[in-house]
Amino acid sequence: MSELSVDHLLGIKYLKPEDIQLIFETADHFKEVINRPIKKVPSLRDITIANLFFENSTRTRLSFELAEKRLSADVVNFSAASSSVKKGETLIDTVNNILSMKVDMVVMRHPNPGAGVFLSKHVDAKIVNAGDGAHEHPTQALLDSYSIRERLGEVAGKKVVIVGDILHSRVALSNIFALQLQGAEVMVCGPKTLLPKYIQQLGVKVETNLIKALEWCDVANMLRVQNERMEISYFPSTREYTQQFGLTKKIVDSLNKEIVIMHPGPINRGVEITSDVADSEQAIILDQVENGVAVRMAVIYLLASKIKR
Ligand code: CP
């Protein structure tokens, strides 16, 4: 397979296993490029990309911008907080105004699930979903799987538990789809109130005991509790959440095997994971961030190769 089966990256659920394989093989090449003294290739000198962030972001926004610049694309950045969206402009009008300045690709983070799909039906540009509400965060799942592949050799056959606020997590949903496409087994673990009722229908195991989940897995992906998406209390207190679902050095040391520990960031140190675990050799959290640039270069490069020019 030499090109993606999709014209946009809207969610992992639209991808085939071969798409993921192609993205990873392309990312392997770009990872080598970004470790050279000159970390740039001229591949996308004729492409202009707009990064539209309607929600806060540190890692994803910087990672996309670096990926685009390392491919030599022209880049424009848009932040909703300082834009005319505040004056009542619609999403379509905002994007069409940006596109009339000859933009070829839009990377968008938006609080509404499905915003990327909506945009792809109304504007003539390649769309990359950088997180749409509690729905999908496809490039995060791709860089997570890429990092597992790097640490453990392959994703197929591995047991991965996703721990925490599954209910509000786009990272969880995209990871479930991505891991299953690659032949991994997936478990979710968290308080019952933060596990969606339908979750078993996705073919995942469900566990509410953190120790049992960790004893089962090869990889634990620890998620942040997304207080900003909660209108009610889903557990009695942060202290109680941490007592039941926080990953500590004592717990990690009590396991009879070494597991790989992941976190998509931002971390709430001392809540879902303690600092000594987050900064340990078993944690690949900063590898995930590094790999994010190579994986996003691969996604952008492969989508750009489908632009007629
Ligand atoms: N992992 C992630 O999406 O982080 P940001 O919200 O900082 O982009």
Residues whose N, C-alpha, C, O or C-beta is under 5 A from the ligand:
A	BS01	CP	N56 S57 T58 R59 T60 R61 P264 G265 P266
